[in-house]
């Protein structure tokens, strides 16, 4: 009888040994997982720029505008209902003939691709944006009008602000945009979305040295006007004639001191409220409208 409980005890002991072994086996994968976790986290951090490099645009108007202007599209995700819509059918077929991969998907798939954004039934992956050289931008601007307007964005880091500036500039009639290569937003999918198709007809030049670019614009006959919160001349008192460059400062710090020295004139927008400054895209829109308001009045006067 005593042997039986001993046998059961030994059975418990022998049964407990594999449990200990299993625990040791589990500890090893945990340590390796912990060692490999930094490696796994690095791609997740670097994956953000890669997502921006893919330039995913979504929404009917941005994608339709890209199709109409024959932008290079790598892939289109579109619902069956929208693909055979009269606005999209022929353009999607043409894109397919040009090598674009067309995927008919359910709205849920588009929700996943756009991370629950308002895709309106279509999304597209476009090739990286083709910037133009500054020389080419200047030549294009002068070929359109004798008094061109070029916008320069000084260190605009918020893609929503940059997209809004582009949309306003193209709508009001500016001839192009110049942005710095460093410490500023480039033309990403967010910029394209906010610009709402304006980039299809609006050239952008990306330069290494912004102040050198301003000197080049001066040499081409442009007058450089920089926006300043309070130290500039009131916007409505400045005479915007001839070839104009409008420099818009960053969201927080405004124009850098070096950029201010490169400007011929500093202008400010008078405000009477308690808010100390305006959003960069709002300031750009107001200044651009004042430029074209003056020219519109002068055109009416000359016509009379």
TISE-231386 format. One line per 10 residues: their letters; for each residue z, y, x of C-alpha. Coordinates in steps of 0.02 Angstrom, whole numbers, plus 32768, in hexadecimal, padded with zeros to 4 digits. Each point is the difference from the previous one (the first is absolute). Last residue first. Layout:
BEGIN
a) Z Y X  ...
***
This chain:
BEGIN
xxxxxxxxxx) 724C 93C4 7D90  7FDD 7F62 8062  8058 804C 8097  809C 8021 7F9A  8000 7F51 7FB7  7FEF 7FB5 80AE  808D 806E 8041  8070 7FC6 7F71  7FD7 7F49 8025  8020 801E 80B9
xxxxxxxxxx) 80AC 8048 7FDF  802C 7F73 7F89  7FBE 7F83 807F  807B 8035 8086  808D 8014 7F81  7FDF 7F4F 7FBF  800D 7FBB 80B0  80A6 8057 801C  8049 7FBD 7F5D  7FC3 7F4F 8021
xxxxxxxxxx) 8042 7FFF 80B2  80AA 803E 7FC7  8006 7F77 7F7C  7FD0 7F7C 8081  8087 803A 8079  8089 800A 7F7B  8040 80B0 7FEE  808F 8059 8055  80AE 8048 7FEA  8019 7FD2 7F49
xxxxxxxxxx) 806B 808C 7FB7  7F6E 804B 7FA1  7F98 8098 802E  7F76 7FB6 806A  7F81 805E 8069  7F82 7F8B 8053  7FF4 8021 80B9  7F72 8021 8078  7FF7 7FF8 80BD  7F62 8047 804F
xxxxxxxxxx) 7F9E 7FD7 809E  8056 7F58 8013  8012 7FAA 80AA  80AD 804B 801A  8036 7FB2 7F5A  7FC4 7F56 803C  806E 800B 809B  8094 8036 7F97  7FEB 7F69 7F8F  7FCA 8022 7F4E
xxxxxxxxxx) 8076 7FCB 7F77  80A1 7FA7 802E  801F 7F95 7F66  7F5E 7FD5 7FA8  7F8B 801F 8093  7F97 809C 8010  7F5A 802E 7FAF  7F78 8051 8069  7F73 8054 7F9F  7F63 8017 8069
xxxxxxxxxx) 7F88 8083 7FBF  7F4A 802D 8022  7FDD 80AC 7FBA  8074 805F 7F8E  80B3 7FE2 7FCB  804B 80AE 7FF4  80BD 7FEF 8002  8068 8064 7F83  800B 7F73 7F7F  804F 7F89 807E
xxxxxxxxxx) 808E 8073 8032  7FFA 8015 80BD  8061 7F7D 8061  80B6 7FED 8034  8042 7FB3 7F5F  7FCB 7F4B 7FE9  7F6A 8002 8073  7F4D 7FC6 7FDA  7F86 800F 8091  7F59 805A 7FF9
xxxxxxxxxx) 7F84 7FDD 808C  7F5F 8064 7FFC  7F69 7F90 8021  7F6F 8032 8071  7FDA 7F5D 805A  806C 8035 8093  8090 8015 7F88  7FE4 7F4E 7FC2  8005 7FC2 80B3  80A3 805E 801C
xxxxxxxxxx) 8047 7FAE 7F64  7FCA 7F55 8042  805C 8023 80A3  8098 8028 7F99  7FF2 7F5A 7FA3  7FF0 7F92 8099  7FCE 7F4B 7FDD  7F91 8028 7F6B  7FDF 7FA9 7F5A  7F6D 8049 7F9E
xxxxxxxxxx) 7FF4 7FEB 7F44  7F63 800E 7F96  800C 801C 7F43  7F88 7FAF 7F87  8048 7F50 7FF3  80A8 8047 8030  8013 8052 7F55  800B 7F57 7FA9  80AD 8017 7FB7  804E 8057 8097
xxxxxxxxxx) 80A5 7FAC 7FCF  7FB3 7F53 800F  7FA6 8027 80A1  809E 8045 804F  805F 7F64 7FCA  7F78 7F91 8049  8011 8057 80A7  7FA3 8094 804B  8076 802D 808E  80AF 8043 7FEF
xxxxxxxxxx) 8042 806B 808C  8064 7FEF 80A0  7F64 7FE2 8069  7F46 8004 7FD7  8000 80B1 7FBF  7FA6 802B 7F5D  7F64 8068 7FDC  7FB9 8010 7F51  7F57 8029 7FB5  7F8A 8074 7FA3
xxxxxxxxxx) 8075 8053 7F84  7FC3 800D 7F4C  8093 8010 7F88  7FF9 7F48 7FD2  7FED 7FC6 80B5  8095 8065 803B  806C 7FD1 7F6B  7FE1 7F45 8015  8014 8007 80BC  80A5 805E 7FF2
xxxxxxxxxx) 803E 7F82 7F7E  7FD4 7F6E 8073  805C 8052 8090  8099 8020 7F95  8003 7F4C 7FC3  7FE5 7FC1 80B1  80A0 805A 8039  7FF6 8020 80BB  7FA3 80A5 8000  8003 802E 80B8
xxxxxxxxxx) 7F93 809D 7FF8  7F7C 7FE8 7F7A  7F64 8068 8025  7F92 8034 7F6D  7F4D 8037 801E  7FAD 808B 7F9C  7F49 802B 8016  7FB7 80B0 7FF4  7F47 7FEF 8025  7FF9 7F66 7F92
xxxxxxxxxx) 7FCE 7F47 7FFF  7FB5 7FF1 80AF  8097 8059 8048  8076 7F7B 7FBF  7F93 7F71 803F  7FF5 804C 80AE  80BC 801C 8008  8023 7F4D 7FC8  7F84 7FBB 807E  8051 805D 808E
xxxxxxxxxx) 80AB 7FC5 7FC4  7FC9 7F4A 8007  8001 7FA3 7F5B  8082 7F84 7FC8  7FC8 7F5A 7FB8  808C 7FB7 7F97  8029 7F4B 8022  7F9B 7F86 7F96  802E 7FF4 7F4A  806C 7F84 7FA3
xxxxxxxxxx) 7FE7 8018 7F47  8069 7FFE 7F62  7FD4 7FF4 7F47  8052 7FE7 7F55  8053 80A8 7FE7  805B 7FEF 80A8  80A0 805A 7FCA  806C 7FB7 808A  8063 7F5E 7FED  7FF5 7FD4 80B9
xxxxxxxxxx) 7F44 8021 800B  7FD2 7F4C 802A  8086 7FB3 7F91  7FD7 806B 7F68  7F48 7FDB 8020  8027 7F48 7FF2  805C 801F 7F5C  7F68 805D 7FBD  7F9A 7F60 8010  7F7C 7FF2 8085
xxxxxxxxxx) 7F45 8008 801A  7FEA 8007 80BC  7F69 8056 804D  7FE2 7FF2 80BC  7F96 8092 803C  7F63 7FCE 805F  7F83 8085 7FCC  7FC4 7F96 7F6E  80B3 7FFA 7FC2  8009 80BF 8009
xxxxxxxxxx) 7F63 800B 7F97  8049 7F89 7F7F  80A0 8069 7FFB  7F99 809D 7FE6  7F98 7FB1 7F76  8098 7FC4 7F9F  807A 808E 801E  7FDA 808C 7F86  7FB3 7F8C 7F7D  809C 7F95 7FFD
xxxxxxxxxx) 7FD8 7F4F 8037  807A 8005 808F  8084 8053 7F93  8016 7F6D 7F8A  7FFA 7F80 808A  808D 8057 805C  7FD9 8043 80AD  8032 7FDB 80B3  7F82 8049 8079  7FEC 7FD2 80B7
xxxxxxxxxx) 7FC0 8045 80A4  7FBF 80A3 7FBA  7F94 8075 8067  7FF1 809E 7F9B  7F62 800A 7F98  8025 80AB 7FB4  7FFA 7FB9 7F50  806C 7F6C 8033  8085 806D 8051  8003 8072 7F67
xxxxxxxxxx) 8014 7F6A 7F8E  808F 7FC0 806A  805B 80A8 7FFE  7FDB 801B 7F45  8030 7F54 7FC0  80A4 7FEB 805B  8020 7FAC 80A6  7FE8 801F 80B8  8034 7F8B 808B  7FDF 804C 80AA
xxxxxxxxxx) 8013 7F61 806A  8048 806A 808D  808D 8036 7F8D  8034 7F4B 7FE7  7FF7 7FE6 80BC  806D 809A 8019  8083 7FB0 7F8F  7FF3 7F52 804E  8051 803E 80A0  80AD 7FF6 7FB4
xxxxxxxxxx) 7FE3 7F58 7FAC  7FAF 7FBF 809F  809F 802A 8061  8077 7FAE 7F85  7FC5 7F4F 8024  8019 8016 80BA  80AD 8048 7FE0  8026 7F68 7F92  7FCC 7F82 8085  80A7 7FFE 8056
xxxxxxxxxx) 805C 7FFA 7F5B  7F90 7F74 7FC5  801C 7FA4 80A3  80BA 8012 7FE8  7FF6 7FC6 7F4D  7F8E 7F6F 802E  8082 7FC5 807E  8094 8013 7F8A  7FAE 7F8F 7F80  7FF3 7F72 807A
xxxxxxxxxx) 80B5 8014 802D  802C 7FF8 7F48  7F96 7F66 7FE9  805A 7FB0 808F  80A6 8029 7FB1  7FC4 7FB4 7F5E  7FBF 7F6C 8061  80B0 7FE6 8041  8056 800D 7F57  7FB6 7F5E 7FC1
xxxxxxxxxx) 8045 7FA5 8098  80A8 804B 7FDE  7FFA 7FD8 7F48  7FCA 7F4E 8027  808C 7FF4 807D  8076 8037 7F79  7FB8 7F83 7F84  8013 7F79 807F  80B1 8036 8024  8021 7FFE 7F46
xxxx) 7FC2 7F4D 7FFC  805B 7FC7 809B  80A9 8024 7FB5  7FD9 7F83 7F73
***
